[in-house]
Amino acid sequence: EKSDPRQVIEALENGNIESRPLWKPMHLQPLFKDAMVIEDGTSQGLFDKGLCLPSGSSMSDEDVLHVCDIVKKVL
């Protein structure tokens, strides 16, 4: 069974690394609660299982490897 993204977020947080769930789908945001929705569950599935990891041009190779090591330990 795949790890819960919250476990990965917690492990990264313990390593002082910020991460977060994917953005909430538009149809789940309060502003759009009354809007017409045509969806097949894909966005909900991505939101439930997805994770935004640190990225950026300022990350060193060492930083990237550190994030990868923590994620691999959880998975």
C-alpha positions as CSV (number, residue, x, y, z in Angstrom):
1,E,0.0,0.0,0.0
2,K,1.2,3.5,-0.8
3,S,2.1,5.9,2.0
4,D,-0.3,8.6,3.0
5,P,1.1,12.0,1.8
6,R,0.6,13.3,5.3
7,Q,3.3,10.8,6.5
8,V,5.7,12.3,3.9
9,I,4.8,15.8,4.9
10,E,5.4,15.0,8.6
11,A,8.7,13.3,7.9
12,L,9.9,16.3,5.8
13,E,8.7,18.7,8.5
14,N,10.8,16.7,11.1
15,G,13.7,17.4,8.8
16,N,12.9,21.1,8.7
17,I,11.7,20.8,5.1
18,E,8.5,22.5,4.0
19,S,6.0,20.6,1.8
20,R,2.3,20.7,1.4
21,P,-0.7,18.9,-0.2
22,L,-1.6,19.8,-3.8
23,W,-3.9,22.8,-4.3
24,K,-7.5,22.1,-3.5
25,P,-9.6,21.6,-6.7
26,M,-11.6,24.6,-7.7
27,H,-15.0,22.8,-7.3
28,L,-14.1,22.2,-3.6
29,Q,-13.3,25.8,-2.8
30,P,-16.0,27.8,-1.0
31,L,-16.1,30.5,-3.7
32,F,-17.2,28.0,-6.3
33,K,-19.6,26.0,-4.1
34,D,-22.6,26.8,-6.3
35,A,-20.9,26.6,-9.7
36,M,-21.6,23.9,-12.2
37,V,-19.1,21.1,-12.0
38,I,-18.2,18.5,-14.6
39,E,-15.6,16.2,-13.1
40,D,-14.7,12.5,-13.1
41,G,-12.8,12.3,-9.8
42,T,-9.3,12.8,-11.2
43,S,-8.8,16.2,-9.5
44,Q,-10.1,14.8,-6.2
45,G,-7.7,11.8,-6.5
46,L,-4.7,14.0,-7.2
47,F,-5.7,16.3,-4.3
48,D,-6.0,13.3,-1.9
49,K,-2.7,11.7,-2.9
50,G,-0.6,14.5,-4.3
51,L,2.2,16.4,-2.7
52,C,4.2,19.6,-3.5
53,L,7.8,19.1,-2.7
54,P,10.4,21.8,-2.4
55,S,11.9,23.0,-5.7
56,G,13.7,25.9,-7.0
57,S,16.9,27.0,-8.7
58,S,18.5,27.8,-5.4
59,M,18.4,24.2,-4.2
60,S,21.7,22.5,-4.2
61,D,22.2,19.0,-5.3
62,E,22.8,18.2,-1.7
63,D,19.4,19.7,-0.8
64,V,17.6,17.7,-3.5
65,L,19.3,14.5,-2.3
66,H,18.3,15.2,1.3
67,V,14.6,15.6,0.3
68,C,14.8,12.4,-1.8
69,D,16.3,10.4,1.0
70,I,13.6,11.4,3.5
71,V,10.8,10.7,0.9
72,K,12.3,7.3,0.1
73,K,12.5,6.3,3.8
74,V,8.7,6.9,4.1
75,L,7.8,5.2,0.9
